[in-house]
Amino acid sequence: MAHVRRGRKRIRAHANPFSEADVAVPLQPGDIDWKTHFDRKVPCRPNICDVGCGFGGLILALSSILPEDLVVGLEIRPQAVAIVEERLRKAREDGKASNVCVLRCNVMKHFAHYFSKGQLDKIFFTFADPHFKKSNYRRRIINESFLAYYAFALKVGGICYTVTDVEDLYNWQVKHLDAHPLFERIPEKELQSDECFKAMLTMTDEAKKVERNEGSKYAAVYRRVADPAKN
């Protein structure tokens, strides 16, 4: 298992999504008091989600790119969540990132507990665990089964962003998203002015590491479309 160093700490780069974890899980999306996470006085709920937000580089970037939106980062590793919480605390002391929060969450088990139908405008999957062994492909965060949950949470017209530095995982993700009737790929030329797309490619800790190592990035972005069976 690869590890990432943060100061003197060594943190696992990824975690087993099927392992049991001591995480409090809401029974349903309506049970979450989101205003406490965003320091709001009125009811609210996030409309942007970064799945596997790592050390928070992307959600911090999105806080300024999308100042009128509410961004939640979901992360399974408790050490990484603690680091993001500290980064957000410092940013808020400077009057920034009031529209961002992070939650510890096992997405592959509990994603449906957090979001109502059509709640999200954008969802991000950046540098996900590639799970190289064929026997572990079922652990990949984008697969046939879980795309149904993501399509449910995304509104029609919402955007699903993906990027990886592993070509095999890129091909896998594209294969499954292309095959799903509720997702339609957005041509890259249409993304050139998309600040969120640019941030996804450059602002995560993993993206910066790939650049330092002169590695490759493989991105694919999809739009949530209406169910053709209901037209």
Disulfide bonds with the S-S distance in Angstrom:
none
